[in-house]
Amino acid sequence: MSFQERGRMAFPEYTGARCYMMPFIQGRGDSLPEAFASYREVVDRFALPDQEGELGLITIDESFVEAGRSQRGYGAGGRTIHTEACLSGENLSWGPTWGPSPFVRLERSTRALIANSLPDTCMVWDVDVEDTTRDGDLSARADQFPREAGRMMDAGEVIEIGIFTPHEPIRQRHSGPRQFFRIVGHGVHGREDYFTRNEHLERMGLLH
């Protein structure tokens, strides 16, 4: 199964908090810096299966989105469909691969948990797609992913996906704040300069 529901979460009060692929300890809310303390209860509750206590990477994106736009869209066409993995030749990487050798290498078994605060703003498909572009974009092939064949996520619904699971941020009908939450599990090797550091975890001596 490409995706699986893992429960429901209550998003904390919106503050505009943002971090990207920040290291933390799965299942340990105290491994988050004070700036993200409102998410500690969520982290205590959710971890990838059999990965509690292991290193993970968390993304929190709280931002105001205008009507007719999607919070995390970047696709090449009228719709934005993508996978977390980017495949270029034999290289399986995270994020756009601008150089000949990606900084971050992925294992095929890498999984992620995703959730968002608004209903009807993210759709997932129960398939694995490996023949993606160098930046994971499938938008030019949108006709292969009809929305009636996908699963629209509810607000606070936590879904486990694989790195080859296609998903699509949906344009919001109304302007307003949206909160996105993601945990990436083991199988990520290396880091990009733009990944958020967790100095709190470093001071705890849990990150080497």
Helices and strands as residue ranges (DSSP letters): E 3-8, E 18-25, G 29-31, G 34-39, H 40-45, E 55-65, E 85-88, E 91-94, E 105-106, E 111-116, E 122-124, G 139-144, G 147-149, E 151-152, E 157-162, E 167-169, E 176-184, E 188-189, H 199-203
